[in-house]
């Protein structure tokens, strides 16, 4: 079973994501900020990480930097899912090593397509 | 009294004056030396021994005729405020140090004219100085009861003259720059003026009230003397004409005598001093003249028929009554009158001699290769020798020519000669078309007429009394009788000479000026002189010059006279004044004029021009071109002035703009950040709504329970969105000032209760212990109730959000002080990082330290609260409690607080 980690501080958004990916046969892990995400990543190696950027404590940028440094996570696909939608924000996110960048508000269908694309 | 004793007294007196001068030099900025009374008294150098002794002689011999010499200056004095101010300004901006500079600069900075004026001045003043020496000598002989010794070297008075010459030559040359103020000399002269007047008044009172029994007594006794009534009338229209001419004569003298020009113009350091002079100086002359008449006729009464020289009555009367003290006082007063005239005249003459004659015609070449020290030394030496030799020359002139002439007659000739400068002088400041050729022609003819109607007949008669041309006229032509030229037979010799010489002088000046236009330089200075007020601040602008000049070359010339340091300083000031880049290599007209000015004080206008000409290459300019440039520069000066003002304003404005811009940049950045955050905050609920809706829309198999949950999410996120929009608009209103505060008097305690009442349910649900210490009090003050409710609600909501999750406590307390009332809302939650205590009041700020369960909030509450409190002129801040929890406090200022 494929594993997915959802990192977002908005519970209502997380709820929709959790429902969707469970339905698509993912094992879903949830973190409410970067700090929690890193704790989870100590023990789990998900196939996909959906990462918000503006979060308390440790934000998305810092989180992806940790992820990219960790060699056992190098197969992880990271998708930024953020309300930051300027060209420069997207560029910055991609430069940090993200595999995809989706802006909020987003289409669940497209997000699922994006995630399944990784495995084709 | 013996000669030796008198000499000692004179030396002591000179020493005293010297000390006064030294003291004044040190205190040159003190109010004792630098005031309008000192200035006015220094002008009284006008009253020489002529006034002191000579007037009495005139009054004794010919009654009222002594008066016009004082009437002229008094009549013209009201006009001084205009004329003198103008002359002072012209002289100041052009660094003029003598009347020769003044006249010659105006007529194109003509070296020849400067020399001419110098020669005329020397010709006029040298005998006049001789006259003062004569007065000193004669009075010396009278009070020591000695005879004039025909051997110059055994005559004590020779040594008096020598001492004076040394005194004047060392004291008059303290400064190389002749346009410098000599406070020492001015103060000493002012003191002498006070002394001579004071002693003369003492004598007057003595003669009138002690020797005689008041004015009436003298009048009665005098009226029986022979010729009294004939002497004391004006003699009808003809006499009136004589008077008029004498008035004109003295009126010219007060402006043109080198010593008057020197004191009134060169030594003037405050224009406003002139205002005191216009009433005080006439008063001084009046006081001096009150007792002339009684002393003169007192002398006539006492010495009737004894054949004494009436010039000496003021000494003879006290001596006659054996009043030695009074005699000595009078002698010292006369001595004061004489030496102040001698010192000031010789200083001004030697300045002219060096700056307008010797340097431009002789020494200039040798200056060009020497260092500043050598040059300065040499200039001072020239002047020193000049003063010394002028006095010695005057002494010999007196010994050889003046022994048998009265004080007044010689003085009058001097006045007539100096009056020849009048047309050129007054034309200089009032008539732009006055030209050099006119001046030279006028002066030449004026001097010519003077010579044949005054000097020649006077001296000829003393050498050869048996000549015939008095009666028959020159060459036997009746129209050329020296004292009745062209048949004008009712004027006395002096008014007669003055009349004809001035008439010819003025006529030629006018006609030649109109017929032969001056060159461009003359026209240029004419503009500067006549319209001085327009150029006073930036006079260098008014100087027209075209050509090629290098600043380096000019600097080299300046260094020879000013030294390296002063030159550098002067150029720096110049660059600052005209806002000129110091890296410029080419000099413009302004710098040429500026450099000439700097040199002028040292070597005179003509030499300054010659030196600067030597290192520059001037292009010829035509007269129309000058007029055009001047016209433009006139406009330019006005425009410039405006530009300077505008540029100043612009500078200020640009500074303001810079600050404004900087704060705008910050604001802009803040606005960007704000927009970023706002959009982020808006998108977040929309994202949640969209996601939930999409699932609900696409997924038909969704369990009922979950479906309800998604719908609930949509509702709460929509509410959140709405609240957010409300708060953003709220904040925007506060920030742009659109939100008004509706002040009303109210009970603050009740208002606070109103605020937390709706929250009470939430508080008890969370098991929070809530206390409001002042619950039962009333506190009236002025505030906007709705807004304060908003603040309290926000603070209490935050407290609920952040207080300890399990054992939460919240307490509110209100504390009034004299100036304000403070409301504190305390919770027992986590502390806030010290560096965040202020930033939490920023928009959308959410603590980095809050626990990761995101509390529901817009991030705008505290920012809005801060705006509200600030609009109430209060403060809001947060501080951590010692062990746990945070207290938020706000204050509102109160005028009246009633706590019961």
Contacts between the chains, C-beta under 8 A, distances in Angstrom:
chain1	res1	chain2	res2	distance
A	9	B	852	7.3
A	9	B	854	5.0
A	10	B	684	5.7
A	10	B	687	7.3
A	10	B	688	6.1
A	10	B	854	7.3
A	11	B	854	7.7
A	12	B	688	3.9
A	12	B	691	7.9
A	12	B	692	7.0
A	12	B	713	4.3
A	12	B	716	7.5
A	12	B	717	5.9
A	13	B	684	7.6
A	13	B	687	5.7
A	13	B	688	4.9
A	13	B	691	6.0
A	15	B	692	7.7
A	15	B	709	7.2
A	15	B	710	7.5
A	15	B	713	6.6
A	16	B	688	7.2
A	16	B	691	3.7
A	16	B	692	5.4
A	16	B	694	7.8
A	16	B	695	5.7
A	16	B	710	7.3
A	16	B	713	7.9
A	17	B	691	7.2
A	19	B	695	6.3
A	19	B	702	7.9
A	19	B	706	6.7
A	20	B	695	6.5
A	23	B	699	7.5
A	32	B	852	5.1
A	32	B	853	7.1
A	32	B	854	7.4
A	33	B	852	5.1
A	35	B	852	7.1
A	36	B	852	6.7
A	54	B	680	6.1
A	56	B	846	6.9
A	56	B	847	8.0
A	56	B	848	6.4
A	56	B	850	6.4
A	56	B	852	6.0
A	56	B	854	6.9
A	57	B	848	6.8
A	57	B	852	6.1
A	83	B	679	7.0
A	83	B	680	4.4
A	83	B	683	3.9
A	83	B	684	6.1
A	83	B	687	6.8
A	84	B	676	7.7
A	84	B	680	6.8
A	85	B	683	7.9
A	104	B	683	5.2
A	104	B	684	7.1
A	104	B	686	7.8
A	104	B	687	4.0
A	105	B	683	6.2
A	105	B	686	4.9
A	105	B	687	4.1
A	105	B	689	7.8
A	105	B	690	4.1
A	105	B	691	7.4
A	106	B	687	6.8
A	106	B	690	7.4
A	106	B	691	7.3
A	107	B	690	7.9
A	107	B	694	6.7
A	108	B	691	5.8
A	108	B	694	4.6
A	108	B	695	6.3
A	108	B	698	7.5
A	109	B	694	7.2
A	109	B	698	7.1
